[in-house]
Amino acid sequence: MEYVTAAPDPRSPSGSARASRLSLAVALLCGALGAAVALLATRQRWSQGTATVAGGAFPLTAKGSDVTGVPAALAIVGLAALVAVFAVRRAGRLVVAALLALSGAGTVIAALLGASDSSALDEKAAQASGDTSAAVDALTHTAWPYVAAVGGALILLAGLLALRYGRLWPAMSGRYERGTAPRPRRRAPAVDPDRPEELWKALDRGEDPTGA
């Protein structure tokens, strides 16, 4: 007789716990990796060209941070939102997860727009030639803007996972939060009748030193 093992139901407690752990691990990996990739890509050369000056062609290059600062800024925001997801609960977690997703989407859009941008090199060409109307010649672009877009896509994926499964993720421990239960009152130390100074201290506190 052949036995068939049923697949675990994702709606069951064990299935929900498994989905929570898996989505949490993937979101953390994608969010952290995406932010690192986007930040690294913005520090690389995005475009290059030449400017015509008196001595001939002058080579020019532009990093991602020269073209646009939006991807790096949004990558930092996304990384902060990824950490903040675990510090809030319920509606607050939903808002932070949405911010995480929007940071990733904005990083993708800004990186793709910067992939064909020439304003940074045009500005450098004008400075090199002394002509404000000068433009860069032989303009070429590298693949780094698309690498930054990939980083933004990973941040976006982390945000979507937080929106879908964030309610199942654990929050920061509340062990350091102040409890609502009243603390037990500390009992006053017993008074030694052979020490007069302790009798006077007990009288000052309004206690009966005789213990009656």
C-alpha positions in Angstrom: 0.0 0.0 0.0 1.4 3.4 -0.9 1.1 6.3 1.6 0.9 9.9 0.4 2.1 12.6 2.8 0.1 15.7 2.6 1.9 19.0 2.2 1.7 21.3 5.3 -1.1 23.8 5.3 0.3 27.4 5.3 -2.7 28.4 7.3 -1.8 26.0 10.2 0.2 27.3 13.1 3.3 25.3 12.0 2.9 26.6 8.4 2.5 30.2 9.6 5.7 29.9 11.7 7.6 28.4 8.8 6.4 31.2 6.5 7.3 33.8 9.1 10.9 32.5 9.5 11.5 32.2 5.8 10.0 35.6 4.9 12.0 37.2 7.7 15.3 35.7 6.6 14.7 36.6 3.0 13.6 40.2 3.8 16.7 40.8 6.0 19.0 39.4 3.4 17.5 41.3 0.5 17.2 44.6 2.4 20.7 44.6 3.8 22.3 43.3 0.5 20.2 45.8 -1.6 21.3 48.8 0.5 24.9 47.7 0.3 24.8 47.2 -3.4 23.1 50.5 -4.1 25.5 52.4 -1.9 28.5 50.7 -3.5 27.2 51.4 -7.0 26.7 55.1 -6.4 30.5 55.4 -5.6 31.5 53.9 -9.0 31.9 55.6 -12.4 28.5 55.9 -14.2 29.6 57.9 -17.3 32.6 59.2 -19.1 33.3 61.5 -22.1 35.6 64.2 -23.3 35.5 68.0 -23.4 37.1 70.1 -26.1 39.7 72.5 -24.7 42.6 74.5 -26.1 45.0 71.7 -25.7 42.7 69.1 -27.3 40.3 66.6 -25.8 40.1 66.5 -22.1 38.8 63.2 -20.5 35.9 63.5 -18.0 34.3 61.0 -15.7 31.3 61.2 -13.4 30.5 58.9 -10.4 27.0 58.0 -9.4 27.1 60.5 -6.6 27.9 63.2 -9.2 24.9 62.3 -11.3 22.3 61.9 -8.5 22.3 61.6 -4.8 18.8 60.1 -4.6 19.7 56.3 -4.8 22.3 56.6 -1.9 19.9 58.6 0.2 17.0 56.2 -0.3 19.2 53.2 0.3 20.1 54.6 3.7 16.4 55.3 4.4 15.5 51.8 3.4 18.1 50.3 5.7 16.8 52.4 8.6 13.3 51.3 7.8 14.3 47.7 7.7 15.6 48.0 11.3 12.6 50.0 12.4 10.2 47.3 11.3 11.1 45.3 14.4 10.7 48.3 16.7 7.0 48.9 15.9 3.9 46.9 15.8 0.5 46.7 14.1 -0.2 49.9 12.1 3.2 51.3 12.8 4.8 48.2 11.2 2.6 48.6 8.2 3.7 52.2 7.7 7.4 51.4 8.1 7.1 48.4 5.7 5.5 50.8 3.1 8.3 53.2 3.6 10.8 50.4 3.0 9.1 49.4 -0.2 8.9 53.0 -1.5 12.6 53.5 -0.7 13.4 50.5 -2.9 11.1 51.7 -5.7 12.5 55.2 -5.6 16.1 53.8 -5.8 15.2 51.8 -8.9 13.6 54.8 -10.6 16.4 57.2 -9.7 19.1 54.8 -10.9 17.4 54.2 -14.2 17.0 57.9 -14.8 20.6 58.5 -14.0 21.8 55.8 -16.5 21.3 58.2 -19.4 21.9 61.5 -17.6 24.6 63.7 -19.0 24.1 66.9 -17.0 27.0 66.0 -14.6 29.5 65.6 -17.4 28.1 68.7 -19.2 28.8 70.8 -16.1 32.3 69.4 -15.9 32.9 70.1 -19.6 31.8 73.7 -19.1 34.2 74.1 -16.2 37.1 72.5 -18.1 36.6 74.6 -21.2 35.5 77.8 -19.6 32.4 77.9 -21.9 29.1 77.6 -20.1 27.4 76.3 -23.2 29.9 73.5 -23.7 28.7 69.9 -23.7 30.5 66.6 -23.3 31.6 64.7 -26.4 31.9 60.9 -26.9 29.5 60.3 -24.0 29.4 56.6 -22.8 27.7 55.0 -19.7 28.7 52.1 -17.6 26.6 49.3 -16.1 26.8 50.6 -12.5 23.5 52.5 -12.7 21.7 49.2 -13.4 23.6 47.6 -10.5 22.2 50.4 -8.3 18.7 49.6 -9.7 19.2 45.9 -8.8 20.0 47.0 -5.2 16.8 49.1 -5.2 14.8 46.1 -6.4 16.1 44.0 -3.5 15.1 46.7 -1.1 11.7 46.8 -2.8 11.3 43.0 -2.4 12.2 43.3 1.3 9.4 46.0 1.7 6.9 43.8 -0.1 7.7 40.9 2.2 7.3 43.1 5.2 3.9 44.3 4.0 2.8 40.7 3.4 4.3 38.8 6.3 5.4 41.6 8.7 2.5 40.9 11.1 3.9 37.5 11.7 7.4 38.7 12.5 8.6 39.1 16.2 9.1 42.5 17.7 11.9 43.8 19.9 12.0 42.2 23.3 10.1 44.1 26.0 12.2 42.8 28.8 13.5 46.3 29.5 10.1 47.8 29.5 8.6 48.9 32.9 6.1 46.4 34.1 2.6 47.4 35.3 2.7 45.2 38.4 3.5 47.2 41.6 6.8 46.5 43.2 6.8 45.0 46.7 7.5 47.5 49.4 10.9 47.1 51.0 10.7 46.3 54.7 12.5 48.6 57.0 15.6 47.0 58.7 15.2 45.7 62.2 16.2 48.3 64.9 18.9 47.2 67.4 17.7 48.4 70.8 21.4 48.5 72.0 22.3 51.2 69.5 20.7 54.6 70.4 21.4 56.1 67.0 19.2 53.5 65.3 16.4 54.3 67.8 16.5 58.0 66.9 16.6 57.2 63.1 13.5 55.0 63.5 11.7 57.7 65.4 12.6 60.2 62.6 11.1 57.8 60.0 7.9 57.6 62.1 8.4 54.0 63.1 7.9 52.3 66.5 11.4 51.2 67.5 9.9 48.8 70.1 8.1 46.8 67.3 4.8 46.9 69.3 
